[in-house]
Structures are given as C-alpha cells and as structure tokens.
Amino acid sequence: MAMTIEVGYAIVCLAGLAFMFSSSILLQILACALYNNWWPMLAALMYVLVPMPCLFFGGGSSQFLFSREGGGWIGAAKFLTGASSVGSIAIPIILRHAHLISTGAMLIEFVSFIIFVCTVLCFHHASLEDDW
C-alpha cells in the first residue's frame, strides 16, 4: 500500500513539474504572439544556455554549484551559469529599454522566468529527496 502512495506521489510531482514547465513556455510564446513581436524569444535562448555549464563541466550534476571547491573549470562553470541566469532577466529589460518590446511583454517574460525557476528548484528538491 505504501508503495502505491509513493508512486502516486511521484506521478503527481512529475505532472506538476510538466505543467509548470509548459506554462513557462506558453507564457514565453504569448509574450511574443500577443504583441506581434518576436524579440522576446531571445530570453528563451538563455533558458537553453543555463544548464550547459553543468552538463559540460559538472558531468551533468549541479552539485558542484553549491560546493566551495575552486579551480579553473569549476569556477568557469559557476560563472557561466550565473551569467546566463542573469541574462534571462537582463534581456527583456534591455529590449524594453531599447523600445523593441512593450512593457506588457517584458512583464510576461518575468512571470515566465519566475515559473521556470520555480520548476527547476522543485525538480532539484525532488531529485535530492527521492530516488525515483
């Protein structure tokens, strides 16, 4: 009986994460489509770049981001992860400042980013907590 509860909990968590991720991507597309301007898609490029340092320098694990270890490649991976994360917020601000997108599109981009970050944090917490 306990095994079925754990499996049900895992399915609900995965479904929730999939819904959150889909919502983030939908808002990303809506920010472009509602205002008939596709410049905000540059921020979606940063969503792809954020996990790359973990994949290339950390062996697919994000554990090195929270360690105090130093070194050339680990430091470079931490810097690139931080730079791409900040870029996800900075790109809509820069585009708004250059009058390439409207304020509404920028705000939708921010909501999309917040949902995306919450999805990543929930996934990270679930992967540390459970051994699915």
Disulfide bonds with the S-S distance in Angstrom:
none
